[in-house]
Every structure is written in structure tokens, then in C-alpha cells.
Amino acid sequence: MAEYTKQSFDMMLDLFHRGRKEGKVDLKYSDEFLILYFQALVEGISNPSIYERILPYTEEWTELLVKGIAPNK
């Protein structure tokens, strides 16, 4: 499980770095902040009472998640 977690974090960091280079992730957000942000989202969604209610909104949730960290243009 520890190895899986490390690999997941490494992939997330790689995505953040690529996103910054491509102008898709705002430079003002640190790696630490973004990891905490995604951990909070995942842990919150994992709660059965939230998961059941948010399932119908998967498309909107994903759009908000992706566009929410993009810089304003």
C-alpha cells in the first residue's frame, strides 16, 4: 500500500509540473497545497453519504475540479 501511495503521489506531481509548463495549472499553487486539496476531495468523496449524493454529478464535479486549478485567462 505504501508503494502504491508513493507511485500515486509521484504521478500527481508529474501532472502538476506538466500542467504548469503547459499553462494549465496556475503557478501560485504549490505541490503541497495541490496534494492536500486532492486528498481532501478524495477522502470527502469516499464518505458514503457524500459519494451517493455526488455520483449523479460526476461530469460537473470533474469539470469543476479541472477548471478550478487552471489560471484565469
KOLKOL-871948 format. One line per 2 residues: number of its first residue (from 1); their letters; for each residue y, x negated, z negated of N, C-alpha, C, O, CB. Coordinates in Angstrom, 2 decimals. Glycine has a CB too. Layout:
! residues N
NUM	a	Y,X,Z,Y,X,Z,Y,X,Z,Y,X,Z,Y,X,Z; ...;
//
This chain:
! residues 73
1	ma	-1.19,-0.82,0.00,0.00,0.00,0.00,1.26,-0.87,0.00,2.24,-0.54,0.66,0.00,0.93,-1.20; 1.22,-1.96,-0.74,2.37,-2.87,-0.79,2.64,-3.46,0.59,3.80,-3.59,0.99,2.13,-3.99,-1.81;
3	ey	1.59,-3.82,1.30,1.75,-4.39,2.65,2.33,-3.35,3.60,3.20,-3.67,4.41,0.41,-4.92,3.19; 1.86,-2.13,3.51,2.38,-1.05,4.35,3.87,-0.84,4.07,4.66,-0.69,5.01,1.60,0.26,4.09;
5	tk	4.25,-0.83,2.81,5.65,-0.65,2.43,6.51,-1.77,2.98,7.60,-1.52,3.50,5.78,-0.57,0.91; 6.04,-3.02,2.87,6.79,-4.16,3.38,6.96,-4.05,4.89,8.05,-4.29,5.40,6.08,-5.47,3.02;
7	qs	5.91,-3.69,5.60,6.00,-3.54,7.05,6.98,-2.43,7.43,7.75,-2.57,8.38,4.60,-3.24,7.64; 6.96,-1.35,6.68,7.89,-0.24,6.95,9.33,-0.69,6.77,10.19,-0.39,7.60,7.59,0.95,6.02;
9	fd	9.60,-1.41,5.68,10.96,-1.89,5.44,11.38,-2.88,6.53,12.52,-2.84,6.99,11.06,-2.55,4.07; 10.47,-3.75,6.93,10.79,-4.71,7.99,11.13,-4.00,9.29,12.05,-4.40,10.00,9.61,-5.67,8.21;
11	mm	10.39,-2.95,9.62,10.68,-2.19,10.84,12.03,-1.49,10.72,12.80,-1.45,11.68,9.57,-1.15,11.11; 12.32,-0.93,9.56,13.60,-0.26,9.36,14.75,-1.25,9.51,15.75,-0.95,10.16,13.66,0.42,7.98;
13	ld	14.61,-2.43,8.90,15.66,-3.44,9.01,15.87,-3.86,10.46,17.01,-4.04,10.90,15.31,-4.67,8.16; 14.78,-4.01,11.20,14.87,-4.36,12.61,15.63,-3.27,13.37,16.48,-3.57,14.21,13.47,-4.56,13.21;
15	lf	15.32,-2.01,13.10,16.02,-0.90,13.76,17.51,-0.90,13.40,18.35,-0.67,14.27,15.39,0.44,13.36; 17.83,-1.14,12.14,19.23,-1.18,11.73,19.98,-2.29,12.48,21.08,-2.08,12.97,19.35,-1.39,10.20;
17	hr	19.36,-3.47,12.55,20.01,-4.61,13.21,20.20,-4.35,14.70,21.26,-4.63,15.25,19.18,-5.89,12.99; 19.17,-3.82,15.34,19.30,-3.49,16.76,20.35,-2.41,16.97,21.14,-2.47,17.92,17.95,-3.02,17.33;
19	gr	20.35,-1.42,16.09,21.33,-0.34,16.19,22.76,-0.83,16.06,23.66,-0.35,16.75,21.06,0.70,15.15; 22.96,-1.80,15.19,24.31,-2.37,15.04,24.72,-3.12,16.31,25.84,-2.98,16.78,24.37,-3.32,13.82;
21	ke	23.80,-3.91,16.85,24.09,-4.66,18.08,24.43,-3.73,19.24,25.27,-4.05,20.07,22.90,-5.55,18.45; 23.76,-2.58,19.29,23.98,-1.63,20.37,25.14,-0.67,20.09,25.48,0.16,20.93,22.71,-0.82,20.62;
23	gk	25.76,-0.79,18.91,26.86,0.08,18.56,26.44,1.47,18.13,27.25,2.39,18.11,27.79,0.19,19.71; 25.17,1.62,17.78,24.64,2.93,17.38,24.68,3.15,15.87,24.64,4.29,15.40,23.22,3.09,17.87;
25	vd	24.76,2.06,15.11,24.83,2.14,13.65,26.13,1.46,13.22,26.39,0.32,13.58,23.57,1.46,12.96; 26.92,2.17,12.45,28.21,1.67,12.01,28.02,0.42,11.14,27.16,0.38,10.27,28.98,2.76,11.23;
27	lk	28.84,-0.60,11.39,28.75,-1.86,10.67,29.10,-1.73,9.19,28.75,-2.61,8.39,29.66,-2.88,11.31; 29.78,-0.65,8.81,30.19,-0.52,7.41,29.01,-0.23,6.47,29.15,-0.36,5.25,31.21,0.58,7.28;
29	ys	27.85,0.17,7.03,26.69,0.48,6.19,25.79,-0.73,6.05,25.29,-1.26,7.04,25.91,1.66,6.77; 25.58,-1.17,4.81,24.72,-2.33,4.56,23.25,-1.94,4.69,22.89,-0.76,4.62,24.99,-2.92,3.15;
31	de	22.40,-2.95,4.87,20.96,-2.70,4.91,20.49,-2.03,3.63,19.70,-1.08,3.67,20.20,-4.01,5.14; 20.95,-2.52,2.50,20.53,-1.96,1.22,20.90,-0.48,1.13,20.07,0.34,0.72,21.18,-2.74,0.06;
33	fl	22.12,-0.13,1.51,22.54,1.26,1.46,21.67,2.12,2.36,21.22,3.19,1.95,24.00,1.39,1.86; 21.43,1.67,3.60,20.64,2.46,4.54,19.21,2.66,4.06,18.66,3.75,4.23,20.64,1.80,5.91;
35	il	18.61,1.64,3.48,17.25,1.78,2.95,17.24,2.79,1.81,16.35,3.65,1.75,16.69,0.42,2.47; 18.21,2.70,0.91,18.28,3.66,-0.19,18.51,5.07,0.33,17.93,6.03,-0.19,19.40,3.28,-1.17;
37	yf	19.33,5.21,1.33,19.61,6.51,1.95,18.33,7.13,2.49,18.02,8.29,2.22,20.66,6.37,3.08; 17.58,6.34,3.27,16.35,6.87,3.84,15.28,7.12,2.78,14.53,8.09,2.89,15.81,5.91,4.89;
39	qa	15.21,6.27,1.76,14.26,6.52,0.67,14.58,7.84,-0.03,13.69,8.62,-0.33,14.27,5.36,-0.34; 15.85,8.07,-0.29,16.26,9.32,-0.96,15.90,10.52,-0.10,15.44,11.54,-0.62,17.77,9.31,-1.26;
41	lv	16.11,10.42,1.20,15.76,11.52,2.09,14.27,11.79,2.09,13.83,12.94,1.97,16.23,11.23,3.51; 13.49,10.74,2.21,12.04,10.90,2.27,11.50,11.46,0.96,10.67,12.37,0.96,11.36,9.56,2.58;
43	eg	11.98,10.93,-0.15,11.50,11.42,-1.44,11.93,12.86,-1.68,11.18,13.65,-2.26,12.00,10.53,-2.57; 13.12,13.20,-1.24,13.59,14.58,-1.40,12.78,15.54,-0.54,12.39,16.62,-0.99,15.06,14.68,-1.04;
45	is	12.54,15.14,0.71,11.78,15.99,1.62,10.32,16.11,1.18,9.67,17.12,1.44,11.85,15.44,3.06; 9.82,15.10,0.52,8.43,15.12,0.05,8.20,16.17,-1.04,7.06,16.58,-1.27,8.04,13.75,-0.46;
47	np	9.25,16.59,-1.69,9.13,17.62,-2.71,8.68,18.91,-2.02,9.35,19.38,-1.11,10.48,17.82,-3.48; 7.56,19.48,-2.46,7.01,20.67,-1.79,8.00,21.82,-1.62,7.99,22.50,-0.60,5.83,21.17,-2.55;
49	si	8.84,22.04,-2.60,9.77,23.16,-2.49,10.82,22.92,-1.40,11.30,23.87,-0.78,10.45,23.41,-3.83; 11.18,21.69,-1.17,12.15,21.35,-0.12,11.44,21.28,1.23,11.95,21.80,2.22,12.86,20.02,-0.43;
51	ye	10.29,20.64,1.26,9.56,20.46,2.52,9.29,21.80,3.20,9.51,21.93,4.41,8.23,19.74,2.26; 8.83,22.77,2.47,8.51,24.07,3.04,9.75,24.75,3.63,9.67,25.43,4.66,7.89,24.97,1.98;
53	ri	10.89,24.57,2.99,12.11,25.22,3.46,12.75,24.49,4.63,13.41,25.12,5.46,13.10,25.33,2.33; 12.58,23.17,4.70,13.25,22.40,5.75,12.42,22.31,7.03,12.97,21.99,8.09,13.55,21.01,5.25;
55	lp	11.16,22.58,6.97,10.28,22.47,8.13,10.81,23.19,9.37,10.75,22.61,10.45,8.92,23.01,7.79; 11.32,24.41,9.27,11.84,25.08,10.46,13.08,24.40,11.07,13.45,24.68,12.21,12.19,26.51,10.12;
57	yt	13.70,23.51,10.31,14.93,22.85,10.75,14.70,21.39,11.17,15.63,20.58,11.13,15.97,22.90,9.64; 13.49,21.06,11.56,13.16,19.67,11.89,14.10,19.08,12.94,14.58,17.96,12.79,11.72,19.58,12.38;
59	ee	14.37,19.83,14.00,15.23,19.32,15.07,16.65,19.05,14.56,17.22,17.99,14.83,15.28,20.33,16.24; 17.22,20.00,13.84,18.57,19.83,13.30,18.63,18.69,12.30,19.58,17.90,12.29,19.04,21.13,12.65;
61	wt	17.61,18.60,11.46,17.55,17.56,10.45,17.55,16.18,11.12,18.27,15.28,10.70,16.29,17.73,9.56; 16.73,16.03,12.16,16.63,14.76,12.86,17.96,14.41,13.53,18.41,13.27,13.46,15.50,14.80,13.90;
63	el	18.58,15.39,14.17,19.87,15.15,14.83,20.93,14.71,13.83,21.67,13.75,14.07,20.34,16.41,15.57; 21.01,15.41,12.72,21.99,15.06,11.70,21.71,13.68,11.13,22.64,12.90,10.90,21.97,16.10,10.58;
65	lv	20.46,13.37,10.91,20.08,12.07,10.38,20.52,10.95,11.31,21.10,9.96,10.86,18.57,12.01,10.16; 20.25,11.09,12.60,20.58,10.06,13.57,22.09,9.97,13.80,22.65,8.87,13.79,19.86,10.32,14.88;
67	kg	22.74,11.08,14.01,24.17,11.07,14.30,25.00,10.77,13.06,26.15,10.33,13.16,24.58,12.40,14.89; 24.43,11.01,11.89,25.17,10.80,10.66,25.48,9.35,10.35,26.44,9.07,9.63,24.42,11.38,9.54;
69	ia	24.69,8.41,10.88,24.94,7.00,10.62,25.60,6.30,11.80,25.89,5.11,11.73,23.66,6.29,10.27; 25.84,7.03,12.87,26.48,6.46,14.04,27.98,6.35,13.81,28.57,7.18,13.12,26.19,7.29,15.30;
71	pn	28.61,5.34,14.39,30.06,5.25,14.25,30.77,6.34,15.03,30.25,6.84,16.03,30.55,3.88,14.71; 31.94,6.71,14.57,32.75,7.70,15.28,33.29,7.07,16.55,33.76,5.94,16.53,33.91,8.23,14.39;
73	k	33.24,7.81,17.63,33.76,7.27,18.90,34.79,8.21,19.46,35.36,7.95,20.52,32.64,7.05,19.93;
//
